[in-house]
């Protein structure tokens, strides 16, 4: 059957379509090394005015372990999840270059935290508690199975299950990222690179000190293993359960 000739007078509208493989491509381009990806997640906690960020490594000396990034920042509302986290390369940090409470210059890259998660593990459970517009507190949970974002599929065709619930106002705000089924094994050298990458968060303003220490053979409180900086604690527990 002969092909139909296009109507020279036809017009219309076309739109870009995004393949799911972009999550992998951007992650690889932005974070060539996994310590840089993990440091980015800590910076996101810093941007949320966290005073404590803990990193817990569970059985990561081989693949399939878990990394938990836990901060006590402002947390993320359902609306911020939709309009920030779920929007690729959001301009939120351009519109608001300083954090809400401490007026910190934003340290994280612009809207790429989810790509860091994609590089580090095959699954992500995001759990966050924040104050919502009503003045109450709410917890949201979202589960990302990165393996579902396959090349050839559209990124907006993959459904992300989300739950939200009211919690007592005494519940601390903050965000926990459970990076499950880690893609690669971690070494002590990797952890040192993470620590080095966070030196840029140092603030020498009075009252905004941070402590960065590793759990080594010497006690954490020894001068050998503690470095004092002028609003976070990064605790490295490589291989701890």
N, C-alpha and C positions, 0 to 999 in steps of 0.2 A: 504494500500500500504506500503510495507516495507520501512524503512528508508534507505537512501542511505549511504553507508559506506564512511567515509572521505578518501580522497587520502592521504596516509601517506607521500607522497613526495610533497604535496602541500605546498606552502609558499605564503606570502603576507605581507601587511602592515596594521596595525591597528592604530587608532588614538583615543585620548580621546574625549569624547563628554560632553558638559556641559549643565545640566538642568537649566532652568530659576529659579528654586527654590533656587539656590545657592545665588542669590542676597539677598533673605530674610534671609537665614541661616547665611551668613557672616555678614550681618548687625546686626542681633541679637547677634552674638558672639562678634563682635568688639565693639558694642555700646549698652551695656546692659541698659543704661539709656539715655533718649532723650537729657538731657542737655549736655552730653558728645558728642553726635552726632552734636549738634549745635556748640559747641566749636570747633570741627574739621573743620567745614566750615569757621569759622573765622580764624583759623590757616592757611587755604589754601590761604586766602586773604593776610595774613601776609607774607606767602612764596612768593606771587606774588609782594612783595614790596609795598603793600598798606600802605598809611599813615593814611587812614580813613576807618574804617569798621563800618557800621551801621546795627543794627538789628531792624527791625520793626515788631511788633506783631500786627496782626489785628484779632480781635474777636477769640482769642485762649483760652479763658476761658472755651470753650467747643470744641469738635471736629469739623472739617470742616472749621476752620479758615485758615489764611494765615500767613506765616512768610517770610519776605524778608531779605536777606543778601546781602548788597550792599557795594562793595569796590572800591577804586580808584587805584587798582594795575595795572600791565602791561596788564591785559586782556588775552584772549585766542584766538588764531587764529584757523582757520578751521583745519589746520594740527595738532595743539595741541589737538583739540577736538578728532580727529580720533586716533592719536597715543598715547594720554595720557588719557583723560577722558574716552574714549570708550574702553580702554584696561585695563582689570582687573588686579590689582596689578602690574602696570607698574613699571619699575626700574628707572624712570627718576630722582627721588629724591636721589637714590643711586649714579647715575652717576654725578649728579650736587647737592652736599649737601649744597651749599651756594646759596642764592638768587642773581639775576643778578646785581641789582643796589646797594643795601645796604649791600650785602654780609652777610646776616643774615643766621644763621644755620636754616635749614628747620625744621619747627615745626610740620607740619602735618604728619600723618602716611603715609606710602608708598602706594599711589595709591588707597585709599579707600574712598575718598570723596563722590563718588556716592552712596556708601553703607549708609553713614550718611544721605543722602537725602532720600533714600528708607525707612529708619527707621522713619523719621520725618513726611513724608507726602505721599499721594497717587499719587500726580502729581508734576512734576518739570518743570518749564520753565527757561531755562538757557539763559541768554542774555549777550554777552560780546563784547567789543570793544578793538581792539588791532592793533598795527602797523604790517603790513604784509611785506613780503620780498621785495616788490616793493617800500617800503617806504611810502605807503599810509595807510590809516586806513580803517578797515573793521569791520562791525558788524555781528555777527552770532547769531542765535537763534535756540535752540533745545528744543523740547517738549518730555518729558518722562512721559508716563502713566504706572506707576509701576504695576497696576493691570493686564496689558497685559502679564506680565512675570509670567505665571502660571506654577505651577508644572506639569511636563510631557511634556512641550514644550522646545525647544532648545533656549538658550539665544540669539543666532545669527539669529533666525527666526523672532524676534520682530523688526519691522521697526521703526526708530526714525526720524520723520520729521525735517529737518534742512533747514534754509534759511541763505543766506549770501548776504550782500550788502555793497557797498562802502559808506563811510560817510565823511563829511568834516573833514579836518585835525584838525579843532578846537574842534571836539568832544572828550571829555575826555575818556581816556582809563579806563578799569575796568570791573568788572563782577557783574551781579545781578542774584541772585538765588531766584525765586519765588516758595516757597514751599507751594503748594496749597492743600486744603483738608487735613489739619493736622490730623494725626491719633489719637492723644490723646490731652486732655485738658492740659493747662499749668497753673502753679501757680507761685506766687512770689518766693516761695522756689526754684522752678526749675530755675528761672532766676538767683537767687543768686548762684546756683551751676555752671551755665554757667560762671558767672563772676569769680568765684573762679578757675575754670578750665583754665582761660586765664592768670592767674598770671604768668605762666611759660613764657609768651611772654615778660616779663619785660626786658628791656635793660637799663643799667645805663650809656651807652656811651653818651657823650655830643651831643645834637642835635638830639637825637632819642627818645625823650620823647613821652609817650602816656598818654592819659587821659581816665579813665574809670569812668563813673558816671551813676547813675540811676535817673530817674525822679520820685521823691518821693513827699511827702507832703511839704517838705522844698524846697526852690529854688535850682536848680542844682548847682549854683555857691557857695552855702554855704559850709563851711569847713566840715560840718557834712556829706555831700553827695558826696564830690569829693575826689578822690584818685589820686594823680599824680604819674605817672610812666614815666621812661626815654624812636611810629609810628603807633598809632591807636586811634580811638574813638569808644568805644562800647556804644551805646545808647539804653537803655532798655525802651521800651514804651509798657509795658504789657497792652493789651486790647485797645490800641489806634487804631483809624481808619486811 
